[in-house]
């Protein structure tokens, strides 16, 4: 399952997701995104505007979008 997590913060909601998911997390704040990456090293982290990312990648085959 591919999950797009917008406005990800430090990714607390990820603690409830199964281990076999692929997550792309988007947050605009570099420090917050760095902390996310430290907590969830297997996830892809994008530093940028979540809304703009969604507009560009809406149809990239996500199974679930969390915002």
PyMOL Python script that loads the backbone (N, CA, C, O; Angstrom):
from pymol import cmd

cmd.read_pdbstr("""\
ATOM      1  N   UNK A   1       0.838  -1.173   0.000  1.00  0.00           N
ATOM      2  CA  UNK A   1       0.000   0.000   0.000  1.00  0.00           C
ATOM      3  C   UNK A   1       0.889   1.245   0.000  1.00  0.00           C
ATOM      4  O   UNK A   1       1.861   1.332   0.750  1.00  0.00           O
ATOM      5  N   UNK A   2       0.536   2.197  -0.853  1.00  0.00           N
ATOM      6  CA  UNK A   2       1.277   3.467  -0.950  1.00  0.00           C
ATOM      7  C   UNK A   2       0.464   4.570  -0.283  1.00  0.00           C
ATOM      8  O   UNK A   2      -0.681   4.828  -0.654  1.00  0.00           O
ATOM      9  N   UNK A   3       1.080   5.218   0.714  1.00  0.00           N
ATOM     10  CA  UNK A   3       0.416   6.281   1.456  1.00  0.00           C
ATOM     11  C   UNK A   3       1.137   7.598   1.211  1.00  0.00           C
ATOM     12  O   UNK A   3       2.365   7.668   1.265  1.00  0.00           O
ATOM     13  N   UNK A   4       0.362   8.633   0.943  1.00  0.00           N
ATOM     14  CA  UNK A   4       0.878   9.996   0.872  1.00  0.00           C
ATOM     15  C   UNK A   4       0.403  10.704   2.132  1.00  0.00           C
ATOM     16  O   UNK A   4      -0.800  10.856   2.349  1.00  0.00           O
ATOM     17  N   UNK A   5       1.342  11.134   2.958  1.00  0.00           N
ATOM     18  CA  UNK A   5       1.026  11.808   4.208  1.00  0.00           C
ATOM     19  C   UNK A   5       1.363  13.286   4.065  1.00  0.00           C
ATOM     20  O   UNK A   5       2.533  13.668   4.050  1.00  0.00           O
ATOM     21  N   UNK A   6       0.332  14.111   3.959  1.00  0.00           N
ATOM     22  CA  UNK A   6       0.509  15.545   3.783  1.00  0.00           C
ATOM     23  C   UNK A   6       0.509  16.245   5.138  1.00  0.00           C
ATOM     24  O   UNK A   6      -0.131  15.783   6.083  1.00  0.00           O
ATOM     25  N   UNK A   7       1.228  17.359   5.227  1.00  0.00           N
ATOM     26  CA  UNK A   7       1.329  18.088   6.503  1.00  0.00           C
ATOM     27  C   UNK A   7       1.769  17.109   7.589  1.00  0.00           C
ATOM     28  O   UNK A   7       1.165  17.043   8.660  1.00  0.00           O
ATOM     29  N   UNK A   8       2.817  16.359   7.306  1.00  0.00           N
ATOM     30  CA  UNK A   8       3.185  15.176   8.079  1.00  0.00           C
ATOM     31  C   UNK A   8       3.656  15.447   9.500  1.00  0.00           C
ATOM     32  O   UNK A   8       3.546  14.574  10.361  1.00  0.00           O
ATOM     33  N   UNK A   9       4.174  16.634   9.759  1.00  0.00           N
ATOM     34  CA  UNK A   9       4.713  16.868  11.096  1.00  0.00           C
ATOM     35  C   UNK A   9       5.824  15.869  11.377  1.00  0.00           C
ATOM     36  O   UNK A   9       6.654  15.603  10.507  1.00  0.00           O
ATOM     37  N   UNK A  10       5.847  15.314  12.586  1.00  0.00           N
ATOM     38  CA  UNK A  10       6.871  14.309  12.901  1.00  0.00           C
ATOM     39  C   UNK A  10       6.357  12.889  12.692  1.00  0.00           C
ATOM     40  O   UNK A  10       7.036  11.922  13.038  1.00  0.00           O
ATOM     41  N   UNK A  11       5.151  12.761  12.121  1.00  0.00           N
ATOM     42  CA  UNK A  11       4.670  11.454  11.691  1.00  0.00           C
ATOM     43  C   UNK A  11       4.037  10.583  12.745  1.00  0.00           C
ATOM     44  O   UNK A  11       4.067   9.358  12.621  1.00  0.00           O
ATOM     45  N   UNK A  12       3.466  11.166  13.776  1.00  0.00           N
ATOM     46  CA  UNK A  12       2.853  10.370  14.836  1.00  0.00           C
ATOM     47  C   UNK A  12       1.790   9.407  14.351  1.00  0.00           C
ATOM     48  O   UNK A  12       1.629   8.326  14.917  1.00  0.00           O
ATOM     49  N   UNK A  13       1.055   9.787  13.301  1.00  0.00           N
ATOM     50  CA  UNK A  13       0.013   8.897  12.787  1.00  0.00           C
ATOM     51  C   UNK A  13       0.603   7.627  12.182  1.00  0.00           C
ATOM     52  O   UNK A  13      -0.086   6.611  12.090  1.00  0.00           O
ATOM     53  N   UNK A  14       1.856   7.670  11.773  1.00  0.00           N
ATOM     54  CA  UNK A  14       2.504   6.499  11.189  1.00  0.00           C
ATOM     55  C   UNK A  14       2.656   5.342  12.157  1.00  0.00           C
ATOM     56  O   UNK A  14       2.826   4.198  11.736  1.00  0.00           O
ATOM     57  N   UNK A  15       2.598   5.625  13.445  1.00  0.00           N
ATOM     58  CA  UNK A  15       2.716   4.560  14.446  1.00  0.00           C
ATOM     59  C   UNK A  15       1.562   3.571  14.351  1.00  0.00           C
ATOM     60  O   UNK A  15       1.677   2.437  14.816  1.00  0.00           O
ATOM     61  N   UNK A  16       0.460   3.988  13.755  1.00  0.00           N
ATOM     62  CA  UNK A  16      -0.712   3.125  13.641  1.00  0.00           C
ATOM     63  C   UNK A  16      -0.780   2.371  12.322  1.00  0.00           C
ATOM     64  O   UNK A  16      -1.635   1.502  12.153  1.00  0.00           O
ATOM     65  N   UNK A  17       0.115   2.690  11.379  1.00  0.00           N
ATOM     66  CA  UNK A  17       0.069   2.040  10.073  1.00  0.00           C
ATOM     67  C   UNK A  17       0.863   0.734  10.106  1.00  0.00           C
ATOM     68  O   UNK A  17       1.836   0.617  10.851  1.00  0.00           O
ATOM     69  N   UNK A  18       0.455  -0.235   9.308  1.00  0.00           N
ATOM     70  CA  UNK A  18       1.193  -1.504   9.242  1.00  0.00           C
ATOM     71  C   UNK A  18       2.627  -1.283   8.746  1.00  0.00           C
ATOM     72  O   UNK A  18       2.926  -0.280   8.098  1.00  0.00           O
ATOM     73  N   UNK A  19       3.486  -2.220   9.057  1.00  0.00           N
ATOM     74  CA  UNK A  19       4.894  -2.106   8.660  1.00  0.00           C
ATOM     75  C   UNK A  19       5.112  -2.267   7.166  1.00  0.00           C
ATOM     76  O   UNK A  19       6.150  -1.851   6.651  1.00  0.00           O
ATOM     77  N   UNK A  20       4.161  -2.859   6.458  1.00  0.00           N
ATOM     78  CA  UNK A  20       4.375  -3.168   5.045  1.00  0.00           C
ATOM     79  C   UNK A  20       3.871  -2.077   4.095  1.00  0.00           C
ATOM     80  O   UNK A  20       3.634  -2.355   2.920  1.00  0.00           O
ATOM     81  N   UNK A  21       3.703  -0.842   4.582  1.00  0.00           N
ATOM     82  CA  UNK A  21       3.271   0.259   3.719  1.00  0.00           C
ATOM     83  C   UNK A  21       4.477   1.078   3.267  1.00  0.00           C
ATOM     84  O   UNK A  21       5.522   1.096   3.917  1.00  0.00           O
ATOM     85  N   UNK A  22       4.300   1.746   2.146  1.00  0.00           N
ATOM     86  CA  UNK A  22       5.302   2.682   1.632  1.00  0.00           C
ATOM     87  C   UNK A  22       4.742   4.078   1.820  1.00  0.00           C
ATOM     88  O   UNK A  22       3.659   4.391   1.326  1.00  0.00           O
ATOM     89  N   UNK A  23       5.482   4.919   2.537  1.00  0.00           N
ATOM     90  CA  UNK A  23       4.970   6.246   2.883  1.00  0.00           C
ATOM     91  C   UNK A  23       5.842   7.332   2.264  1.00  0.00           C
ATOM     92  O   UNK A  23       7.070   7.274   2.325  1.00  0.00           O
ATOM     93  N   UNK A  24       5.191   8.313   1.674  1.00  0.00           N
ATOM     94  CA  UNK A  24       5.832   9.564   1.281  1.00  0.00           C
ATOM     95  C   UNK A  24       5.223  10.643   2.159  1.00  0.00           C
ATOM     96  O   UNK A  24       4.015  10.875   2.120  1.00  0.00           O
ATOM     97  N   UNK A  25       6.057  11.299   2.950  1.00  0.00           N
ATOM     98  CA  UNK A  25       5.610  12.323   3.887  1.00  0.00           C
ATOM     99  C   UNK A  25       6.039  13.694   3.382  1.00  0.00           C
ATOM    100  O   UNK A  25       7.167  13.870   2.922  1.00  0.00           O
ATOM    101  N   UNK A  26       5.132  14.660   3.471  1.00  0.00           N
ATOM    102  CA  UNK A  26       5.428  16.011   2.998  1.00  0.00           C
ATOM    103  C   UNK A  26       5.192  17.004   4.134  1.00  0.00           C
ATOM    104  O   UNK A  26       4.119  17.030   4.738  1.00  0.00           O
ATOM    105  N   UNK A  27       6.201  17.814   4.415  1.00  0.00           N
ATOM    106  CA  UNK A  27       6.070  18.900   5.384  1.00  0.00           C
ATOM    107  C   UNK A  27       6.934  20.059   4.922  1.00  0.00           C
ATOM    108  O   UNK A  27       7.997  19.850   4.337  1.00  0.00           O
ATOM    109  N   UNK A  28       6.486  21.274   5.180  1.00  0.00           N
ATOM    110  CA  UNK A  28       7.197  22.454   4.692  1.00  0.00           C
ATOM    111  C   UNK A  28       8.383  22.830   5.567  1.00  0.00           C
ATOM    112  O   UNK A  28       9.306  23.495   5.097  1.00  0.00           O
ATOM    113  N   UNK A  29       8.374  22.416   6.833  1.00  0.00           N
ATOM    114  CA  UNK A  29       9.407  22.834   7.770  1.00  0.00           C
ATOM    115  C   UNK A  29      10.590  21.860   7.763  1.00  0.00           C
ATOM    116  O   UNK A  29      10.418  20.672   8.038  1.00  0.00           O
ATOM    117  N   UNK A  30      11.764  22.350   7.455  1.00  0.00           N
ATOM    118  CA  UNK A  30      12.941  21.488   7.319  1.00  0.00           C
ATOM    119  C   UNK A  30      13.291  20.787   8.630  1.00  0.00           C
ATOM    120  O   UNK A  30      13.618  19.601   8.621  1.00  0.00           O
ATOM    121  N   UNK A  31      13.230  21.487   9.738  1.00  0.00           N
ATOM    122  CA  UNK A  31      13.557  20.876  11.028  1.00  0.00           C
ATOM    123  C   UNK A  31      12.569  19.762  11.367  1.00  0.00           C
ATOM    124  O   UNK A  31      12.964  18.694  11.834  1.00  0.00           O
ATOM    125  N   UNK A  32      11.302  20.013  11.135  1.00  0.00           N
ATOM    126  CA  UNK A  32      10.272  19.003  11.391  1.00  0.00           C
ATOM    127  C   UNK A  32      10.470  17.797  10.477  1.00  0.00           C
ATOM    128  O   UNK A  32      10.373  16.654  10.926  1.00  0.00           O
ATOM    129  N   UNK A  33      10.743  18.044   9.210  1.00  0.00           N
ATOM    130  CA  UNK A  33      10.960  16.949   8.257  1.00  0.00           C
ATOM    131  C   UNK A  33      12.199  16.129   8.629  1.00  0.00           C
ATOM    132  O   UNK A  33      12.214  14.911   8.452  1.00  0.00           O
ATOM    133  N   UNK A  34      13.222  16.786   9.135  1.00  0.00           N
ATOM    134  CA  UNK A  34      14.431  16.081   9.574  1.00  0.00           C
ATOM    135  C   UNK A  34      14.124  15.171  10.754  1.00  0.00           C
ATOM    136  O   UNK A  34      14.613  14.043  10.820  1.00  0.00           O
ATOM    137  N   UNK A  35      13.318  15.659  11.680  1.00  0.00           N
ATOM    138  CA  UNK A  35      12.914  14.839  12.822  1.00  0.00           C
ATOM    139  C   UNK A  35      12.057  13.660  12.359  1.00  0.00           C
ATOM    140  O   UNK A  35      12.208  12.544  12.857  1.00  0.00           O
ATOM    141  N   UNK A  36      11.164  13.911  11.410  1.00  0.00           N
ATOM    142  CA  UNK A  36      10.352  12.832  10.844  1.00  0.00           C
ATOM    143  C   UNK A  36      11.267  11.743  10.273  1.00  0.00           C
ATOM    144  O   UNK A  36      11.089  10.557  10.554  1.00  0.00           O
ATOM    145  N   UNK A  37      12.232  12.160   9.480  1.00  0.00           N
ATOM    146  CA  UNK A  37      13.141  11.198   8.843  1.00  0.00           C
ATOM    147  C   UNK A  37      13.913  10.377   9.872  1.00  0.00           C
ATOM    148  O   UNK A  37      14.197   9.201   9.646  1.00  0.00           O
ATOM    149  N   UNK A  38      14.248  10.991  10.992  1.00  0.00           N
ATOM    150  CA  UNK A  38      14.959  10.256  12.046  1.00  0.00           C
ATOM    151  C   UNK A  38      14.046   9.218  12.711  1.00  0.00           C
ATOM    152  O   UNK A  38      14.493   8.128  13.071  1.00  0.00           O
ATOM    153  N   UNK A  39      12.783   9.562  12.867  1.00  0.00           N
ATOM    154  CA  UNK A  39      11.832   8.652  13.507  1.00  0.00           C
ATOM    155  C   UNK A  39      11.347   7.544  12.578  1.00  0.00           C
ATOM    156  O   UNK A  39      11.059   6.435  13.028  1.00  0.00           O
ATOM    157  N   UNK A  40      11.256   7.843  11.277  1.00  0.00           N
ATOM    158  CA  UNK A  40      10.702   6.911  10.293  1.00  0.00           C
ATOM    159  C   UNK A  40      11.679   6.780   9.121  1.00  0.00           C
ATOM    160  O   UNK A  40      11.392   7.258   8.024  1.00  0.00           O
ATOM    161  N   UNK A  41      12.815   6.146   9.338  1.00  0.00           N
ATOM    162  CA  UNK A  41      13.876   6.122   8.315  1.00  0.00           C
ATOM    163  C   UNK A  41      13.514   5.406   7.018  1.00  0.00           C
ATOM    164  O   UNK A  41      14.179   5.623   6.006  1.00  0.00           O
ATOM    165  N   UNK A  42      12.497   4.572   7.013  1.00  0.00           N
ATOM    166  CA  UNK A  42      12.122   3.863   5.788  1.00  0.00           C
ATOM    167  C   UNK A  42      11.178   4.676   4.891  1.00  0.00           C
ATOM    168  O   UNK A  42      10.924   4.292   3.750  1.00  0.00           O
ATOM    169  N   UNK A  43      10.664   5.788   5.402  1.00  0.00           N
ATOM    170  CA  UNK A  43       9.733   6.619   4.630  1.00  0.00           C
ATOM    171  C   UNK A  43      10.496   7.618   3.770  1.00  0.00           C
ATOM    172  O   UNK A  43      11.612   8.015   4.102  1.00  0.00           O
ATOM    173  N   UNK A  44       9.882   8.017   2.662  1.00  0.00           N
ATOM    174  CA  UNK A  44      10.419   9.098   1.835  1.00  0.00           C
ATOM    175  C   UNK A  44       9.887  10.407   2.401  1.00  0.00           C
ATOM    176  O   UNK A  44       8.693  10.535   2.670  1.00  0.00           O
ATOM    177  N   UNK A  45      10.779  11.379   2.581  1.00  0.00           N
ATOM    178  CA  UNK A  45      10.385  12.663   3.150  1.00  0.00           C
ATOM    179  C   UNK A  45      10.636  13.760   2.126  1.00  0.00           C
ATOM    180  O   UNK A  45      11.723  13.859   1.555  1.00  0.00           O
ATOM    181  N   UNK A  46       9.616  14.583   1.902  1.00  0.00           N
ATOM    182  CA  UNK A  46       9.702  15.702   0.977  1.00  0.00           C
ATOM    183  C   UNK A  46       9.534  16.982   1.790  1.00  0.00           C
ATOM    184  O   UNK A  46       8.575  17.126   2.548  1.00  0.00           O
ATOM    185  N   UNK A  47      10.470  17.901   1.626  1.00  0.00           N
ATOM    186  CA  UNK A  47      10.348  19.206   2.271  1.00  0.00           C
ATOM    187  C   UNK A  47       9.745  20.151   1.247  1.00  0.00           C
ATOM    188  O   UNK A  47      10.362  20.456   0.227  1.00  0.00           O
ATOM    189  N   UNK A  48       8.540  20.608   1.527  1.00  0.00           N
ATOM    190  CA  UNK A  48       7.870  21.485   0.583  1.00  0.00           C
ATOM    191  C   UNK A  48       6.425  21.701   0.974  1.00  0.00           C
ATOM    192  O   UNK A  48       5.963  21.205   2.001  1.00  0.00           O
ATOM    193  N   UNK A  49       5.725  22.440   0.152  1.00  0.00           N
ATOM    194  CA  UNK A  49       4.326  22.763   0.371  1.00  0.00           C
ATOM    195  C   UNK A  49       3.462  21.534   0.051  1.00  0.00           C
ATOM    196  O   UNK A  49       3.465  21.038  -1.075  1.00  0.00           O
ATOM    197  N   UNK A  50       2.736  21.062   1.045  1.00  0.00           N
ATOM    198  CA  UNK A  50       1.945  19.844   0.883  1.00  0.00           C
ATOM    199  C   UNK A  50       0.851  19.998  -0.169  1.00  0.00           C
ATOM    200  O   UNK A  50       0.608  19.077  -0.949  1.00  0.00           O
ATOM    201  N   UNK A  51       0.200  21.135  -0.196  1.00  0.00           N
ATOM    202  CA  UNK A  51      -0.868  21.350  -1.167  1.00  0.00           C
ATOM    203  C   UNK A  51      -0.312  21.348  -2.594  1.00  0.00           C
ATOM    204  O   UNK A  51      -0.891  20.728  -3.486  1.00  0.00           O
ATOM    205  N   UNK A  52       0.793  22.032  -2.805  1.00  0.00           N
ATOM    206  CA  UNK A  52       1.421  22.055  -4.133  1.00  0.00           C
ATOM    207  C   UNK A  52       1.874  20.657  -4.540  1.00  0.00           C
ATOM    208  O   UNK A  52       1.747  20.278  -5.704  1.00  0.00           O
ATOM    209  N   UNK A  53       2.406  19.882  -3.576  1.00  0.00           N
ATOM    210  CA  UNK A  53       2.842  18.515  -3.872  1.00  0.00           C
ATOM    211  C   UNK A  53       1.641  17.669  -4.290  1.00  0.00           C
ATOM    212  O   UNK A  53       1.720  16.895  -5.244  1.00  0.00           O
ATOM    213  N   UNK A  54       0.534  17.821  -3.573  1.00  0.00           N
ATOM    214  CA  UNK A  54      -0.666  17.057  -3.911  1.00  0.00           C
ATOM    215  C   UNK A  54      -1.164  17.412  -5.307  1.00  0.00           C
ATOM    216  O   UNK A  54      -1.526  16.523  -6.077  1.00  0.00           O
ATOM    217  N   UNK A  55      -1.186  18.694  -5.639  1.00  0.00           N
ATOM    218  CA  UNK A  55      -1.632  19.100  -6.974  1.00  0.00           C
ATOM    219  C   UNK A  55      -0.789  18.453  -8.069  1.00  0.00           C
ATOM    220  O   UNK A  55      -1.314  18.058  -9.109  1.00  0.00           O
ATOM    221  N   UNK A  56       0.505  18.348  -7.836  1.00  0.00           N
ATOM    222  CA  UNK A  56       1.412  17.801  -8.844  1.00  0.00           C
ATOM    223  C   UNK A  56       1.387  16.268  -8.882  1.00  0.00           C
ATOM    224  O   UNK A  56       1.627  15.672  -9.932  1.00  0.00           O
ATOM    225  N   UNK A  57       1.101  15.636  -7.755  1.00  0.00           N
ATOM    226  CA  UNK A  57       1.242  14.177  -7.654  1.00  0.00           C
ATOM    227  C   UNK A  57      -0.057  13.441  -7.302  1.00  0.00           C
ATOM    228  O   UNK A  57      -0.023  12.284  -6.881  1.00  0.00           O
ATOM    229  N   UNK A  58      -1.188  14.108  -7.474  1.00  0.00           N
ATOM    230  CA  UNK A  58      -2.468  13.521  -7.076  1.00  0.00           C
ATOM    231  C   UNK A  58      -2.716  12.154  -7.721  1.00  0.00           C
ATOM    232  O   UNK A  58      -3.231  11.245  -7.070  1.00  0.00           O
ATOM    233  N   UNK A  59      -2.362  12.011  -8.958  1.00  0.00           N
ATOM    234  CA  UNK A  59      -2.657  10.774  -9.694  1.00  0.00           C
ATOM    235  C   UNK A  59      -1.440   9.865  -9.858  1.00  0.00           C
ATOM    236  O   UNK A  59      -1.292   9.191 -10.878  1.00  0.00           O
ATOM    237  N   UNK A  60      -0.572   9.851  -8.844  1.00  0.00           N
ATOM    238  CA  UNK A  60       0.629   9.020  -8.887  1.00  0.00           C
ATOM    239  C   UNK A  60       0.414   7.619  -8.321  1.00  0.00           C
ATOM    240  O   UNK A  60       1.383   6.921  -8.025  1.00  0.00           O
ATOM    241  N   UNK A  61      -0.822   7.205  -8.169  1.00  0.00           N
ATOM    242  CA  UNK A  61      -1.108   5.827  -7.764  1.00  0.00           C
ATOM    243  C   UNK A  61      -1.156   5.602  -6.261  1.00  0.00           C
ATOM    244  O   UNK A  61      -0.885   4.492  -5.802  1.00  0.00           O
ATOM    245  N   UNK A  62      -1.492   6.623  -5.486  1.00  0.00           N
ATOM    246  CA  UNK A  62      -1.607   6.461  -4.039  1.00  0.00           C
ATOM    247  C   UNK A  62      -2.804   5.580  -3.714  1.00  0.00           C
ATOM    248  O   UNK A  62      -3.847   5.660  -4.364  1.00  0.00           O
ATOM    249  N   UNK A  63      -2.641   4.743  -2.703  1.00  0.00           N
ATOM    250  CA  UNK A  63      -3.768   3.957  -2.203  1.00  0.00           C
ATOM    251  C   UNK A  63      -4.540   4.728  -1.135  1.00  0.00           C
ATOM    252  O   UNK A  63      -5.731   4.502  -0.922  1.00  0.00           O
ATOM    253  N   UNK A  64      -3.838   5.638  -0.475  1.00  0.00           N
ATOM    254  CA  UNK A  64      -4.424   6.376   0.628  1.00  0.00           C
ATOM    255  C   UNK A  64      -3.719   7.724   0.751  1.00  0.00           C
ATOM    256  O   UNK A  64      -2.491   7.792   0.684  1.00  0.00           O
ATOM    257  N   UNK A  65      -4.485   8.787   0.930  1.00  0.00           N
ATOM    258  CA  UNK A  65      -3.900  10.107   1.142  1.00  0.00           C
ATOM    259  C   UNK A  65      -4.390  10.626   2.480  1.00  0.00           C
ATOM    260  O   UNK A  65      -5.592  10.762   2.709  1.00  0.00           O
ATOM    261  N   UNK A  66      -3.440  10.913   3.362  1.00  0.00           N
ATOM    262  CA  UNK A  66      -3.742  11.401   4.702  1.00  0.00           C
ATOM    263  C   UNK A  66      -3.375  12.885   4.754  1.00  0.00           C
ATOM    264  O   UNK A  66      -2.239  13.253   4.457  1.00  0.00           O
ATOM    265  N   UNK A  67      -4.322  13.726   5.127  1.00  0.00           N
ATOM    266  CA  UNK A  67      -4.041  15.153   5.215  1.00  0.00           C
ATOM    267  C   UNK A  67      -4.598  15.726   6.510  1.00  0.00           C
ATOM    268  O   UNK A  67      -4.459  16.922   6.765  1.00  0.00           O
TER     269      UNK A  67
END
""", "prot")
cmd.dss("prot")
cmd.show_as("cartoon", "prot")
cmd.util.cbc("prot")
cmd.orient("prot")
